[in-house]
Amino acid sequence: MLTQTIALPSSHLRSDFKSTSNAHPLRLILARLSFSQLDKLSPRQLQWLVAAAAFVQRSILAAQRARTYLAARPLLAAALVVLLLALLLRWRGWV
């Protein structure tokens, strides 16, 4: 969780993107546009954005761990598919 906000000058951030030699030019343009939009955010909005990004990152990692777990146990994955199919059919009124 974000406990303090560290303010960096936007010129410092933009110079880091200019120094990347193998970056795609479109990504550089999008990064510059993103930083110009981030300059307009209040600290509270920036905190909310960081918290949302952290939540998305944790969710992606949890999904990757679950996929790895199910890939190692194919019978459990098949049982879950059958269970979901049964719930879907019951919800639709076919069973």
Secondary structure as UniProt FT lines:
FT   HELIX           10..18
FT   HELIX           25..38
FT   TURN            39..40
FT   HELIX           43..72
FT   HELIX           74..92
//
